[in-house]
Amino acid sequence: METTHCMADARHIRHFLNVCKGNWHNCILVNCTKCETPGLCREPGFLFCPDENAVPCILPLSDARILFARSPEPDECLCAITAAQFLTIYGDYITEQHFPTSYCPCMALLKAQEEKCYDW
């Protein structure tokens, strides 16, 4: 069954759109189809764009397919990488966040970013 609503929080989606200037072509596509991280993540991948502090702001592909008129294609993004490559690039940052090891670190990053939207 196809997802009909965004899974990410609306405030986070707004932050993501600000970071990528509303254009998924400004993002890097991360392919998670061969990801071996723990947890029950069902995402085929995600888009990310570093924010002003070089922190990866991510959006699941399932949400991107709902938000944008066209589905993001790897060859139309800045580049496409695997989840393993993403974790190599941002591994130290993710480790510093102390995410649970029993969960996909990329989706844990998304959850932390969503919670930060409400850090008043």
C-alpha positions in Angstrom: 0.0 0.0 0.0 1.3 3.4 -1.0 1.9 6.0 1.7 -0.6 8.9 1.5 0.8 11.2 4.1 4.2 12.5 5.2 5.8 10.7 8.1 8.1 13.6 9.0 6.9 16.4 11.2 5.5 19.5 9.4 8.0 21.8 11.1 10.9 19.6 10.1 9.6 19.5 6.6 9.6 23.3 6.5 13.2 23.4 7.9 14.2 20.9 5.2 12.6 22.9 2.5 14.4 26.0 3.7 17.8 24.3 3.8 17.4 22.9 0.3 15.8 26.1 -1.0 12.6 24.2 -1.9 14.4 22.1 -4.6 15.3 18.5 -4.2 17.9 19.0 -7.0 20.0 20.7 -4.4 20.1 17.5 -2.3 22.1 14.3 -2.1 20.1 11.1 -2.4 21.0 8.3 0.0 20.1 4.8 -1.2 19.2 2.6 1.7 18.1 -0.5 -0.2 21.2 -2.5 0.9 21.5 -1.0 4.3 22.4 -3.4 7.1 21.8 -1.1 10.1 19.6 -2.5 12.9 16.0 -1.6 13.3 12.8 -1.9 11.3 13.3 1.0 9.0 11.3 0.6 5.8 12.6 3.6 4.0 14.2 3.0 0.6 16.4 6.1 1.1 16.3 9.7 1.9 17.4 13.1 0.7 19.8 15.2 2.6 21.2 18.7 2.4 23.8 20.0 4.9 22.5 23.0 6.8 24.5 26.2 7.7 26.4 24.1 10.3 27.1 21.2 8.0 24.6 19.1 9.9 22.7 16.8 7.5 19.1 17.8 7.2 17.2 14.7 6.0 13.9 13.9 4.5 12.7 10.3 3.8 12.1 9.5 0.1 8.5 8.5 0.9 7.9 12.0 2.1 9.7 13.6 -0.9 7.5 11.6 -3.3 4.5 13.2 -1.7 5.8 16.7 -1.4 7.4 17.2 -4.8 5.6 17.1 -8.2 8.2 14.6 -9.4 9.9 11.8 -7.6 13.6 12.5 -6.8 15.9 10.6 -9.2 19.5 9.8 -8.3 20.9 11.3 -11.5 19.0 14.5 -11.0 20.3 15.2 -7.5 23.7 16.6 -6.7 24.8 13.1 -6.3 23.7 9.7 -5.0 25.4 7.7 -2.3 24.7 4.6 -0.3 23.7 4.5 3.4 27.2 3.1 4.2 28.8 6.1 2.5 26.6 8.5 4.3 27.5 6.8 7.6 31.1 7.0 6.8 30.8 10.8 6.1 28.7 11.6 9.2 29.6 8.6 11.5 31.5 10.8 14.0 28.6 13.3 14.2 26.0 10.5 14.6 28.2 8.8 17.3 28.3 12.1 19.2 24.5 12.2 19.3 24.3 9.0 21.3 21.4 7.5 19.3 20.1 4.1 20.4 22.1 1.3 18.7 19.0 -0.8 18.2 17.6 1.7 15.6 18.5 2.9 12.2 20.9 5.9 12.8 19.5 7.8 9.9 16.0 7.6 11.1 17.2 8.4 14.7 18.8 11.5 13.2 15.4 12.5 11.6 13.7 12.0 15.0 16.2 14.2 16.7 15.8 16.9 14.1 12.1 16.8 14.5 12.4 17.1 18.3 14.8 20.0 17.8 12.0 21.9 16.0 10.1 22.0 19.3 13.1 22.9 21.5 11.8 26.3 22.7 
